[in-house]
């Protein structure tokens, strides 16, 4: 395990000394300003273990497999992943996206008979996964996503020929054709590659819609949006 110090909050390794507390070295993060004690202590080792669990899950290992590798239980891995996503992997703040590519992919929730549809919105120019919505393959779910996308000032939506898009998007701001949804299909392929729960296997289902949403947020953070600064992932896995 690397002994390089890092910020427990943002995982940045640019930290400087900031005095002592009860005989232990204090550090301050140059990125977010968070102050903490030496991460080489027992608590620091535990933080590295938690972060290793998040990385392993985010690179295709199941909760049970991660638990076996790290010598813990699957419930702890689940809790660590949820805590990391809830505090770190927020959706991008609204900005300017001239062209948005929207497409949907399926997943199972609870059992094979219950199909969950994941609608994704991708900035065509940057490839960022700017937003997503989980629900049915119907207009109600798409409208929920569309309302949030209004904050991005989108000039053009690119979709396939699914009837919901034609009924909900206005003419002049909507282009239909598979030739413009390649970026979304590529992102869906990477999502199924990197996260075990989304692979096309009949035995893989999710128990919670919230966990599906968190998994997509982690995938976007690690593999798509470019917000994962390399110094955050320079830690070696325990």
N, C-alpha and C positions, 0 to 999 in steps of 0.2 A: 504493500500500500504506500502510495506517495505521502510524504510528510509536508507537502506544500500546503500552506494555509489558504483558506478561502472564506468568503462571507457566507454564513449559513442562510442568509435571506435571499441573495441574488446569485450566489455561486461565483461571484467575481473573485479572481485571485490577486487583484491589485489592492492590497491592504497594507497599512502602516501601523507601527506601534503607537499605543495611546495610553501609556502609564500602566499601573498595576492595580489589581483589585484583590484584596486578601491574599497577597503574595503571588497571584497569577497574572501573567502578561495579558494586557488588554490590547485589542486591535480595533481599527476603524476602517471601514470599507470606503475606498475613494469613489466608488460608483454611486452607492445609495446612502452612505453616511452611517450605516448601522454599526454599532459598537458591540464587541463580543470578546469573550475570553479565549484563551489558546485552544484552537481546534484540534490540537494533538492530545488533548485530555480524553478521558473516557467518553464524555459527552460528545466531543468532536468525532471520535471514532464511530459513535452511534449515528451521528449526522451523515457521515460518509456512507455508512451502511444503508441508511434510508435513501440517499441519493443514488447509490448503486442499484437499489431495488427499482427505483423509478426508471433508470436508464435501461435495465434489463427488460422491464415490462415494455418500455417504449421501443425496444428493438426485437420484439416478437416472442418473448417468453411468457408463459402463462403465470398466474399468481402462484400456483402450486410449485412449478418448476423454480421460480425465483426464490420461494421460501426454502426449498431443498438446497439450493446453491448457497444461500446466505445463513442457513441454520436457524430459521425462524418459522413462523406459521403464516399460512396464506392470508389470514385475517389481518395480520400486521402489515403485510405487503399491500393489501387493499387499502388500509387506512393511510399508509405513507403516500401511496399514489394519489389518493383523493386529496390529502392535505397539500401536496405539492401542486397539483393542478389548480385547486381552489385559490391558492395564494400567489401563484406564479404565471399560470397559463391562461390569462384572460384573452378574450377576443380583441382583435385590433381596434384601436380607437377610430371612430369615423374620420375619413379623409376624403380624398378625391380619387375616384376610380372612373375613368371615362367609359371603359367597356367591361362589363361583368358577364362571365360565362356561368350559367346555371344548369345544373344537371342533378339527377337523383340516382341513388344506388340503394340496394336492399340489404337487409340484415334480419336475423331472427331474434325475437324478444320472448323469452320464456319457453317457447316451443315452436316447432317448425310451422305450425298452422298460423302463427301470429307473426306476420311479416312486418318489419319496421322499415320505413323508407327514410333515407337520409338525404336531404336536399342541400347541396353545397353551392356556394357562390365564390367565384375565383376572379381575381383581377387579371385580365388577359395580359396586361403590359408587364406586371411584376411576377405573376404566378402565385401570389399570396392567396391563402384561403381566408377570405375576409369575414365570412359568416356561414352558418349552417343551421338547419332546423330538422328535428327528428319528429316523425309522425306518420300519417298515412300518405298514400299517393293520391292526394286530392287537393282541391283548390284551397281548402281551409289551411292546410299546412303551408302551402306555398305563399299564401297571402301574409302569413305571419312573418315569413322570411322577407317578403317583398317590402313590408312596412319598415323593417329595420334598414334595408338597403337604400331607402329613400334618403337617408342621412349622408350617403356617399356621393350624391350628385351624379348618378349614373346617366350617361347620355344614350347608351345602347346596351340592350340585353341580348346575348347570344344563347340560343337554346336548341334542342332538337325539335322534332315534330309532335311532341306530346300535346294533347288537346288543351290541357290546363294552361299552358303558356300562352296559347293563342287567345284564350278567353280573358285572361287577366292582364296581359301586357298590351299597351296601346300601340297602334300602328305608327311607324316612323321611329320608334325606339326599340323595335324588336326585329331581330334577324333569326330565322329558323333554318337550320341546316347542320348536319353532322360534321361538316368541314370546319365549323367554328367551335365545336365542343371537345376537340382533341385534348385540350389542356385539362378539362374537368375529368375526362376519362383516364388520363394519365395520373391525375391525383388520386382517383379512386383505386387504380391499380396499385399505386404505392401504399395507400392505406391498407389494402388487403395484404400487401407484402409485409409491412412492418409490424402490424398488430395482429396477434393470433386470433382474437375474437372475430375479426372480419374476414377470415379466410373462408373460401367456398367449400366448407365441409358441413355435411348434414348434422354432425354431432356438436357443432359449435353454435351456441346460442348465448344471449346475454340475459341476465335476470333483471337488470334495472336499466331503464331508459336514461337515468341520470349518469350511470356509469358509461353508457355509450357516448353521451355528450362529453364527459370528461376524457374519454379515450381519444376522441377526435381532437379535443383541445390540446392534449399532449402530443399527438401526432403532428398537428400544425406547428407547435412550439419547437419540436425536435427536428422535423424533416421538411417543412414547407416554407414557413414564413421568414426564415433567416434571422429570427430574433435570438437564436441560441448562439450567443457569442462563443467562439472556440475556447476561451479561457474558462468557461463554465463547465466544459466537459473534459478538461484536461486531467481530472482525477482518474486514477486507475480503479477498476472494480475490485471490491474486496472479495 
